[in-house]
Structure formats: structure tokens, C-alpha cells
Amino acid sequence: MNALERSTGKGGPGRRAADVDRDPERVLVRSTNWIGDVVMTLPALEALRERFPESRITVLAQPWVAPLLGAHPAVDGVLELAKGKGRVRNVREVLRAAGRARSLRFDMAVLFQNAFEAALIAWMARVPVRLGYDTDARRPLLTHPLPRKRARTHRHQVEYYLDLIRALGWKGTAREPRLFTTEADRVEALEILAAEGVSSSGMRIGVAPGAAYGPAKRWPPERFARVADQAADECHAPVLILGSKGDAEACEAVAGAMKHGAVNLCGRTGLGQAVALIELCGLFLTNDSGLMHVASALNVPTVAIFGSTDPVATGPRSPRARVVRNPVDCSPCFRTVCPTDFRCMLGITPEQVWEEAKQLLSG
């Protein structure tokens, strides 16, 4: 008997793993909501596809992460969950999403997102098998609730999502996340480069100085600028600065501090085009951010700078990625803003980061 069977057996509201031995025709997967989290669910999504090769897998996702999923071979379709501002609009969207899912007659729902809302949509859609962690008081809405406390700690988040697949006794082989780009996004990426006077061939250096979590995850922009200048000199390559509109201040600061002219594309691309641009880079310099996970999943040589967060849990998984951190006693603290002297980040020098980049490039 596996962990999930024990958690849903006698006296509980759930079903046993044997109840889903018959392959479902249609599977609904509720994606996580943030770029890095979505990338870290991809190995579990691939494991689900391997378990049900003939099933149609549809992912319910927020529109801002949908481009990460549409081109993936494990995904047959994407339903966008467009949440609006305000509680009433969000309730309406939940009802709309549940109605759409119900009309598609899914046989199983696998919930990577831990929110109550994800289980509510699957329950309202009358999906007969609903699998997820029993967080946020949603255990009564799940037929197969997996206790989160059983999810082992001190491991990467990739394993956390794979455990949902393993809980039913299905094979969830450890693997690295893989991303795929569409032909349309690749064409648009090349058009963006051409409009900026950047050659479609040769080396390119990507820089992502932002991080949505908060300033405690952001290495100073002037230090990014120094490393980017060094890379541009040594590699004879243009520098592309990437990020969302929320990263504009950090991206502008890097561009302004550089001696070389950089192409600042922050907020000027959709996510699909940004992914395709990162795929064209020969080196990517980044904080712990969603774009860090994108670069790693594309197997682009990546140097990731960590401060308040834990690379054991959320670090890049690619063998072509390096982590630079200052191992002080207060890190990881997981704070959004440093309450003291920010030594976890300020103790990391541009020379350290460039040395890691050089080793990656020489390798």
C-alpha cells in the first residue's frame, strides 16, 4: 500500500489507487501560477504523459504562463484561467472555468497548484478522480488527497511535484525540466534581434537582473553591468537584457551602468518570445527568478546568483548551470526584503560571477 492509499483508506473520504488503474481518456492538469514553478512541474507532467500515453492531457493555466506549456509534447491543449481584479470577478472566472472543464468531461484531475480554488474547480466540474496535496482545507474536495507532510523536505521542488505522480504507485523518474519553443516564437525572436541590429548568428549574452519575489533576491544592477561588460569584451557578443515590466527599474539600471550598449528588451516581449530569445543566448546571467528556470530548462549556460532563497529547493537543474552564493549563517531566510546588512548578496563579487561564467564557457 502506498502513501496515498494509506491517506485515503478506511474512514477517509478518498479512494484507493486501484480506482484509477483504468487509463483515463481525458486528464485535466491545474498548473502552478508562476514561471519558475511551472518549469519545475514539467518533469511531473512528462511522467504523467508516460503513464498515460494515449490520454488527452489539457492544462488549466494562467495566461501569463500558458506560453511555457503550449509547445510541450506532454500537453495536448491549454485552457486559460483569466483571473480579474476583485473577488466577484474571480468567483465568476472560477465558475466559468468549472463550466468549461465540466463540458469537456475530464476523467481525472491532477492539481499541481495547492490552492483551494484548484480543487473547487475540479470538484464543480464533476471530475471523478481528483489528485492533489491536501493543503488549504481542500481535502474533502479531493478523491485522492496526499498529505503534504509526507512530502519530504530538503529536496528540490521538482521532486515535490513528482511525488504527486509517485503517490499512486506510478513511475516518476527524476529528470531535469525541459522547455520547448514554437516556430512562431522563434521567428519573432529573430525579427526582434534584426530590428535591434543584432545578428541572427554568433554569440549572445542574456542578463535577467529582476526577481518578482522581492529585492532580497536581486543582486545589485551595477554588478550585473560589470559582469555583462566583461562578457561582452571577452566574447565579442551583444548583451540582451530581459525581464517583465515589473523588472524595468533593475533592467534600466543595468543598461545605464554598462560601458557597452546593451539591448534592453525588458517588458517589450511576450513570454514566448522571451523564451525563444533566451534559447538564442550562449550565456545567461540571472538572479533566482523565473527566467533562470527558463534558461536552465533550455540548457543554456546559466550563472544564477542566490541570496535569500535556497538553491537546494529551487536552484537550476541543468548540468550547464552554476550557482553563486555567499554562505552566511542567515541565508536562506526567504525574506522579501533584507532586515539587516544584505551580506548574502553584497558578499558576492562580479569577479566571482565572471569566474563561474568563464568555467562554463570553457567547458
Residue pairs with C-beta under 8 A, 6 or more apart in sequence:
1 9
2 17
2 166
2 167
2 168
2 169
3 146
3 147
3 150
3 167
4 14
4 17
4 131
4 144
4 145
4 146
4 167
4 168
5 16
5 17
7 14
7 134
7 145
7 146
7 147
7 150
8 14
8 15
8 16
8 143
8 144
8 145
9 16
13 139
13 140
13 143
13 145
14 142
14 143
14 144
14 145
15 129
15 143
15 144
17 144
17 167
17 168
17 169
19 129
19 143
20 108
20 129
20 144
20 168
23 52
23 54
23 55
24 52
24 55
24 106
24 107
24 108
24 129
25 55
25 56
25 107
26 55
26 56
26 58
26 104
26 105
26 106
26 107
26 108
27 48
27 52
27 55
27 56
27 57
27 58
27 106
27 107
27 108
27 109
27 110
28 58
28 59
28 60
28 101
28 104
28 106
28 108
28 109
28 110
28 122
28 125
28 127
29 45
29 48
29 57
29 58
29 59
29 60
29 109
29 110
29 111
29 112
30 59
30 60
30 61
30 109
30 110
30 111
30 112
30 113
30 118
30 121
30 122
30 132
31 38
31 41
31 59
31 60
31 61
31 62
31 65
31 69
31 112
31 113
32 38
32 40
32 41
32 65
32 112
32 113
33 62
33 65
33 113
34 65
34 212
34 290
35 64
35 65
35 68
35 271
35 289
35 290
35 291
35 293
35 294
36 289
36 290
36 292
36 293
36 314
37 157
38 61
38 65
38 68
38 69
39 68
39 177
39 179
39 290
39 293
39 294
39 296
39 297
40 156
40 157
40 158
40 161
40 177
40 293
40 314
41 112
41 161
42 72
42 74
42 177
42 178
42 179
42 297
43 158
43 161
43 162
43 172
43 174
43 175
43 176
43 177
44 112
44 158
44 161
44 162
44 164
44 165
44 172
45 57
45 59
45 72
45 74
45 75
46 74
46 175
46 178
47 162
47 165
47 170
47 171
47 172
47 173
48 57
48 74
48 110
48 165
48 170
49 57
49 73
49 74
50 171
51 165
51 170
51 171
56 76
56 77
57 74
57 75
57 76
57 77
58 75
58 76
58 77
58 78
58 79
58 104
58 106
59 69
59 75
59 77
59 78
59 79
60 78
60 79
60 81
60 97
60 101
60 121
61 69
61 78
61 79
61 80
61 81
62 80
62 81
62 82
62 83
63 80
63 81
63 82
64 271
65 271
66 78
66 80
67 185
67 270
67 271
67 272
67 275
68 179
68 271
68 275
68 294
69 75
69 78
70 78
70 182
70 272
71 180
71 181
71 182
71 185
72 178
72 179
72 180
73 180
79 97
79 100
79 101
81 93
81 97
82 93
83 89
83 90
83 93
84 90
84 92
84 93
94 117
94 120
94 121
94 124
95 124
97 121
98 120
98 121
98 124
98 125
99 125
101 109
101 121
101 122
101 125
101 127
102 124
102 125
102 126
106 122
106 125
106 127
107 127
107 128
107 129
108 127
108 128
108 129
108 130
108 131
109 122
109 125
109 127
109 129
109 130
109 131
109 132
110 131
110 132
110 164
110 165
111 118
111 119
111 122
111 130
111 131
111 132
111 133
111 142
111 164
112 132
112 161
112 164
113 132
114 132
114 133
114 135
114 136
114 148
115 135
115 136
115 138
116 136
116 137
116 138
116 141
118 132
118 138
119 130
119 132
119 136
119 138
119 141
119 142
120 138
120 141
122 130
122 141
123 130
123 141
128 143
129 143
129 144
130 141
130 142
130 143
130 144
131 142
131 143
131 144
131 146
131 164
131 167
131 168
132 138
132 142
132 144
132 145
132 146
132 164
133 145
133 146
133 147
133 148
133 151
133 164
134 142
134 145
134 146
134 147
134 148
135 148
138 145
139 145
144 167
144 168
146 163
146 164
146 167
150 163
151 160
151 163
152 159
152 163
154 312
154 313
155 312
155 313
156 312
156 313
156 314
156 315
156 317
157 313
157 314
158 174
158 176
158 177
158 317
159 174
162 172
162 174
163 172
165 171
165 172
166 172
176 296
176 297
176 317
176 318
176 319
177 293
177 296
177 297
177 317
178 297
179 275
179 294
179 297
179 298
181 272
181 275
181 276
181 279
182 272
182 276
184 272
185 272
185 273
185 275
185 276
186 276
186 279
188 272
188 273
188 276
189 273
189 276
189 277
189 279
189 280
190 200
190 280
192 265
192 268
192 269
192 273
192 277
193 199
193 200
193 204
193 277
193 280
194 200
196 263
196 265
198 204
198 238
198 240
198 263
202 237
203 235
203 236
203 237
203 282
203 283
204 237
204 238
204 239
204 240
204 280
204 281
204 282
205 228
205 231
205 232
205 235
205 237
205 238
205 239
205 240
205 281
205 282
205 283
205 284
205 285
206 239
206 240
206 241
206 242
206 277
206 278
206 281
206 283
206 284
206 285
206 286
206 295
206 300
207 224
207 228
207 239
207 240
207 241
207 242
207 254
207 262
207 284
207 285
207 286
208 241
208 242
208 243
208 247
208 284
208 285
208 286
208 287
208 289
208 291
208 292
208 295
209 218
209 219
209 221
209 224
209 241
209 243
209 247
209 250
209 251
209 253
209 254
209 286
209 287
210 218
210 243
210 244
210 246
210 247
210 250
210 251
210 266
210 287
210 289
210 291
211 217
211 218
211 247
211 287
211 288
211 289
212 244
212 246
212 247
212 289
212 290
213 288
213 289
213 309
213 336
214 308
214 335
214 336
214 337
215 336
215 337
215 338
216 307
216 308
216 333
216 335
216 336
216 337
216 338
216 342
216 345
217 287
217 288
217 289
217 306
217 307
217 308
217 309
217 336
218 250
218 287
218 307
218 345
219 287
219 305
219 307
219 345
219 348
220 345
220 346
221 250
221 253
221 254
221 257
222 253
222 254
222 257
223 348
223 349
223 350
223 353
224 254
224 285
225 253
225 254
225 255
225 256
225 257
225 258
226 257
226 350
227 285
227 350
227 353
227 354
227 357
228 239
228 254
228 258
228 260
228 262
228 285
229 258
229 259
229 260
230 350
230 354
231 237
231 239
231 283
231 285
231 354
231 357
232 238
232 239
232 258
232 260
233 260
234 358
235 282
235 283
235 361
237 282
237 283
238 262
238 263
239 258
239 260
239 262
239 263
240 262
240 263
240 265
240 277
240 281
241 251
241 254
241 255
241 262
241 263
241 264
241 265
241 266
242 251
242 265
242 266
242 269
242 274
242 277
242 278
242 291
243 250
243 251
243 266
243 267
243 291
244 266
244 267
245 266
245 267
247 266
247 267
248 266
248 267
251 264
251 266
251 267
252 264
252 266
254 262
254 264
255 262
255 264
265 274
265 277
269 277
274 291
274 294
275 294
275 298
278 284
278 291
278 294
278 295
278 298
278 300
279 298
279 300
281 295
281 300
282 300
282 301
282 361
283 300
283 301
283 302
283 303
283 357
283 360
283 361
284 291
284 292
284 295
284 300
284 301
284 302
284 303
285 302
285 303
285 305
285 353
285 357
286 292
286 295
286 302
286 303
286 304
286 305
287 304
287 305
287 306
287 307
288 304
288 305
288 306
288 307
288 309
288 311
288 314
288 315
292 302
292 304
292 316
293 316
295 302
295 316
295 321
296 302
296 304
296 316
296 317
296 318
296 320
296 321
297 317
297 318
299 318
299 320
300 318
300 320
301 320
301 321
301 357
301 360
301 361
302 316
302 318
302 320
302 321
302 322
302 360
303 321
303 322
303 324
303 353
303 356
303 357
303 360
304 311
304 315
304 316
304 321
304 322
304 323
304 324
305 323
305 324
305 325
305 345
305 348
305 353
306 315
306 323
306 324
306 325
306 331
306 332
307 325
307 326
307 331
307 338
307 342
307 344
307 345
307 348
308 331
308 332
308 333
308 334
308 335
308 336
308 338
308 344
309 332
309 334
310 332
310 334
311 323
311 325
315 321
315 323
316 323
320 360
322 356
322 357
322 359
322 360
324 348
324 352
324 353
324 356
325 331
325 344
325 348
326 343
326 344
326 345
326 347
326 348
328 343
328 344
328 347
330 340
330 344
331 344
333 344
338 344
338 345
